[in-house]
Amino acid sequence: MEHKPHGLLLVDKPRGVSSHAVVATVLRTLSPGRQPRGAPRYRCGHAGTLDPLATGLLLVLCGSATRLATFLLGHDKTYRATVSFGVSTDTLDADGEPDARAAVTASPDGLASALAGFRGELLQVPPVISALKRDGVPLYKRARRGEEPPASPARAVRIDSLELAGVRWGVPGPAGATVHEVDLVVACSAGTYVRALARDLALALGTVGHLSALRRERIGPFEVARALPADMMRDARAVVGAVIPSASALPEAPAVPLTAGEAADLRRGLPPGADLTQRATEAAAPEDPAGLLRLLDPDGSLVAIARMEADGAGARRLRTPAVFPSTPTSD
């Protein structure tokens, strides 16, 4: 492929496939074969993993857009989840091994009051097996090596909306089992573990439970309805056509137009000038003056992600933590 795209790709990840495998498939599609010796390396990444059990929206970053990962990780998210009660697992989801069983004595009427206790800001203990790192090593890798993963401290999360979408309570299940499960729609802050929510909801109902299905429907402004179906990931034409330009990856960040000279200076590593700093200050959202800004060249391409920061003397300066090449050729 002569011209590789640089931008954001929305993918509808299938169940049973890791986020890493999705990224690898997209990379092979966009950069097949061996790259020429000495050519800048073309890369792909993602902005927030999904467990293999989960389906739904995965943000894949192509080429120089991998520099956007840090800025995309903080988006709020919406999930559709199924929680099964009566059995817990060591991973808190259906991919784990059962590690406890308990009777389900609560009635469906108790669900509404139990759910109310999980709305708003709360402290949540992350799953023992997760992508969180200790000493630079993800906890799930420690578990695969047979190590006893260290307990993670509780951390603050926020659940904006938690609603019942379906209830199957005391109905016959496979092999003569009795099923107690609910479907939930969860809108939450970044860093919220729906697996941990399933664990804690079960405990609030006086039993144990686990997450049996999960689908991510939204990340910030991006909806899974706009995502590329998984079966199209090997279609180069479809993938290239679905890539969103880097300039549109953070639509909530105010845009600041640059002159050709300002764009060239920033790309050469020069600091923003006084005129640009003043325009950026005026463009910043009044309710969030230290928020992100998109600096765009005259063609509308992304030159840099910027933010206003105070220096030691109390003055405000424009910082550019990520700068993008004019004709992207590497990450």
C-alpha positions in Angstrom: 0.0 0.0 0.0 1.7 3.2 -1.2 -0.1 5.6 1.2 -0.9 4.4 4.6 -3.6 6.2 6.6 -3.0 8.1 9.8 -6.0 8.5 12.0 -8.6 6.8 14.2 -10.4 3.6 13.2 -13.5 2.5 15.1 -13.7 -1.3 15.2 -16.5 -3.5 16.5 -14.4 -6.2 18.3 -15.8 -9.7 18.3 -16.0 -11.9 21.3 -13.0 -14.2 22.0 -10.4 -12.0 20.4 -8.0 -9.8 22.3 -7.6 -6.1 21.6 -4.0 -6.8 20.7 -5.1 -9.3 18.0 -7.5 -6.7 16.5 -4.7 -4.2 16.3 -2.3 -6.7 14.8 -4.9 -7.6 12.1 -5.4 -3.9 11.2 -1.6 -3.4 11.0 -1.2 -6.4 8.7 -4.0 -5.1 6.5 -2.5 -1.6 6.2 1.1 -2.6 6.1 1.4 -6.0 4.5 4.8 -7.7 3.9 8.2 -6.5 5.0 8.8 -2.8 5.2 11.7 -1.4 3.1 15.0 -1.2 4.9 15.4 2.2 6.5 11.8 3.2 6.1 10.1 4.8 9.1 8.2 2.1 11.0 4.4 2.2 10.5 2.5 1.3 13.7 -1.0 0.8 15.0 -2.2 0.8 18.6 -5.4 1.2 20.6 -6.9 3.6 23.1 -8.2 1.4 25.9 -8.3 -2.4 25.8 -11.3 -4.7 25.9 -11.2 -8.1 27.5 -11.5 -11.1 25.1 -14.9 -11.8 26.6 -16.2 -8.4 25.6 -17.4 -7.1 22.2 -18.0 -3.7 20.9 -16.1 -0.5 20.3 -12.4 -0.5 20.2 -10.5 2.7 19.1 -7.6 1.6 16.9 -4.9 4.3 16.2 -3.1 4.1 12.9 0.3 5.6 12.1 1.1 9.0 13.7 -2.3 8.9 15.4 -0.8 6.5 18.0 0.4 9.8 19.7 -3.3 10.4 20.5 -3.6 7.5 22.8 -2.9 9.4 26.0 -5.6 12.0 25.2 -8.3 9.4 24.3 -8.0 7.2 27.4 -10.0 9.6 29.7 -13.3 9.4 27.8 -16.4 8.3 29.5 -17.9 5.0 28.3 -21.2 3.2 27.9 -21.6 -0.6 28.2 -24.3 -3.1 28.0 -23.6 -5.9 30.4 -25.1 -9.2 31.6 -24.5 -10.2 35.3 -25.1 -13.7 36.4 -25.7 -14.4 40.1 -25.0 -17.5 42.2 -21.5 -18.3 40.9 -18.4 -16.2 41.0 -15.2 -16.8 39.1 -11.5 -16.0 39.6 -11.5 -13.4 36.8 -15.0 -12.0 37.7 -16.2 -12.9 34.2 -17.3 -15.9 32.2 -13.8 -16.6 31.0 -12.6 -17.5 34.5 -12.9 -20.6 36.7 -15.7 -20.8 39.2 -14.4 -20.2 42.7 -17.5 -19.8 44.8 -21.2 -20.5 44.8 -24.0 -19.1 46.8 -27.8 -19.2 46.9 -29.7 -16.4 45.4 -32.4 -15.4 47.9 -33.0 -11.8 46.8 -36.1 -11.0 44.8 -36.1 -8.9 41.6 -37.8 -6.1 43.6 -34.5 -5.7 45.5 -32.6 -4.9 42.3 -33.7 -1.3 42.0 -32.6 -0.3 45.5 -29.3 -2.3 45.0 -28.5 -0.5 41.8 -29.2 2.9 43.4 -26.2 2.3 45.7 -23.8 2.2 42.7 -24.8 5.4 41.0 -22.6 8.5 41.4 -19.0 8.6 42.7 -17.8 5.6 44.6 -14.7 3.7 45.5 -14.1 0.5 43.5 -11.5 -2.3 44.1 -10.3 -3.3 40.6 -10.2 -7.0 39.7 -7.2 -9.0 40.9 -6.6 -10.1 37.3 -6.5 -7.0 35.1 -4.3 -4.9 32.8 -3.3 -2.8 35.8 0.5 -2.9 36.3 2.6 -3.6 39.4 6.3 -3.0 38.9 5.7 -2.5 35.2 4.1 -5.9 34.7 0.3 -6.3 34.0 -1.5 -8.3 36.7 -2.9 -10.7 34.2 0.6 -11.6 33.1 1.6 -12.3 36.7 -1.4 -14.6 37.0 -0.5 -16.5 33.9 2.9 -17.1 35.3 1.4 -18.7 38.4 2.2 -15.7 40.6 -0.3 -14.6 43.3 -1.4 -11.2 42.0 -1.2 -8.4 44.7 -4.4 -6.8 45.8 -5.2 -3.5 44.2 -6.2 -0.5 46.3 -9.7 0.9 45.9 -9.9 3.9 43.6 -12.5 6.5 42.8 -14.8 5.9 39.8 -18.0 7.5 38.7 -21.2 5.8 37.4 -23.4 8.4 35.7 -26.2 6.0 34.8 -27.0 2.4 35.7 -30.3 1.0 34.4 -32.0 -2.4 34.1 -32.5 -3.5 30.5 -33.7 -7.0 31.2 -34.3 -9.5 34.1 -34.3 -13.3 34.0 -34.9 -14.4 37.5 -35.4 -18.0 38.6 -35.9 -19.3 35.1 -34.8 -22.7 33.9 -31.3 -22.8 32.4 -28.9 -25.3 30.8 -28.4 -28.7 32.5 -31.3 -28.1 34.9 -29.7 -25.0 36.4 -31.8 -22.1 37.6 -30.8 -18.8 36.0 -30.7 -15.5 37.9 -29.3 -12.8 35.7 -29.8 -9.2 34.6 -28.9 -7.0 31.7 -27.6 -3.5 32.6 -26.8 -0.4 30.7 -23.8 1.4 32.4 -22.5 4.9 31.6 -19.4 5.4 33.6 -16.0 7.2 33.9 -12.8 5.9 32.4 -11.2 3.4 34.8 -14.5 1.8 35.9 -14.4 -2.0 35.8 -17.8 -3.5 34.9 -16.5 -6.9 36.2 -15.9 -5.3 39.6 -19.4 -3.8 39.4 -20.9 -7.2 38.8 -19.0 -8.6 41.8 -20.1 -5.8 44.1 -23.7 -5.8 42.9 -24.0 -9.5 43.7 -22.5 -8.9 47.2 -25.1 -6.2 47.7 -27.8 -8.7 46.9 -26.4 -11.2 49.5 -24.9 -13.6 47.0 -22.0 -13.9 44.5 -21.9 -13.3 40.8 -19.9 -12.6 37.7 -20.0 -10.8 34.4 -21.3 -13.1 31.7 -21.4 -10.7 28.7 -20.2 -7.2 28.0 -20.5 -4.9 25.0 -18.9 -1.4 24.8 -21.3 0.8 23.0 -19.7 4.3 23.3 -16.4 5.9 24.0 -16.7 9.7 24.4 -18.3 11.0 21.2 -17.8 7.7 19.3 -20.6 5.1 18.9 -20.2 1.4 18.0 -22.9 2.0 15.4 -20.2 3.8 13.3 -17.6 1.1 13.8 -16.1 -1.2 11.1 -17.4 -4.7 11.4 -14.8 -7.2 12.5 -15.2 -9.2 9.3 -14.0 -6.2 7.3 -10.7 -5.8 9.1 -8.8 -7.6 6.4 -10.3 -5.5 3.6 -7.7 -2.8 3.0 -10.1 -0.6 1.0 -12.7 -0.7 3.7 -10.2 0.0 6.5 -8.7 2.9 4.7 -12.1 4.3 3.9 -13.2 4.1 7.6 -10.2 5.9 9.1 -11.1 9.2 10.8 -8.5 11.9 10.3 -6.5 12.7 13.4 -7.9 16.2 13.4 -11.3 14.8 14.2 -10.3 12.4 16.9 -10.9 14.9 19.7 -14.0 16.8 18.5 -14.6 18.2 22.0 -11.3 20.0 22.0 -11.6 23.6 20.6 -9.7 24.1 17.3 -7.2 26.8 16.8 -6.2 27.6 13.1 -2.6 28.2 12.4 -0.8 30.1 9.7 1.5 28.0 7.5 4.5 29.6 9.2 3.2 28.7 12.7 2.5 25.1 11.6 6.0 24.8 10.2 7.6 26.2 13.3 5.8 23.9 15.6 6.7 20.9 13.5 10.3 22.0 13.7 10.1 21.9 17.5 9.9 25.7 18.1 7.7 26.9 21.0 4.4 28.6 20.3 4.7 32.4 19.8 2.9 35.1 21.6 0.2 35.6 18.9 -0.6 31.9 18.9 -0.7 31.8 22.7 -3.2 34.6 22.7 -5.5 33.0 20.1 -5.3 29.7 22.0 -6.3 31.5 25.3 -9.3 33.0 23.6 -10.3 29.7 22.0 -10.1 27.7 25.3 -13.4 26.6 26.8 -14.3 29.1 29.6 -15.3 26.2 31.9 -12.1 24.3 31.2 -9.3 26.8 30.3 -6.6 24.2 30.9 -8.3 21.6 28.6 -7.0 20.2 25.3 -6.8 22.3 22.1 -6.4 21.1 18.5 -3.9 23.2 16.5 -4.7 22.9 12.8 -2.7 23.9 9.7 -4.3 25.9 6.9 -5.4 22.6 5.2 -7.2 21.5 8.4 -4.6 18.8 9.3 -3.7 18.2 12.9 -0.4 19.9 13.8 -0.4 19.5 17.6 -2.4 18.8 20.7 -1.9 21.6 23.1 -3.0 22.9 26.5 -2.6 26.0 28.5 -0.4 25.6 31.6 0.9 28.0 34.3 4.6 28.3 34.6 6.5 28.9 37.9 5.9 32.7 37.7 2.2 32.3 37.4 2.1 33.2 33.7 0.1 31.0 31.3 1.9 29.3 28.4 0.8 27.1 25.6 2.3 23.6 25.7 2.3 21.1 22.9 2.7 17.6 24.4 2.1 16.0 20.9 3.1 17.3 17.5 2.3 15.6 14.2 4.2 15.7 10.9 2.8 17.4 7.9 3.1 14.3 5.7 2.9 11.4 8.3 5.4 8.7 7.5 5.9 7.2 11.0 4.4 7.0 14.4 
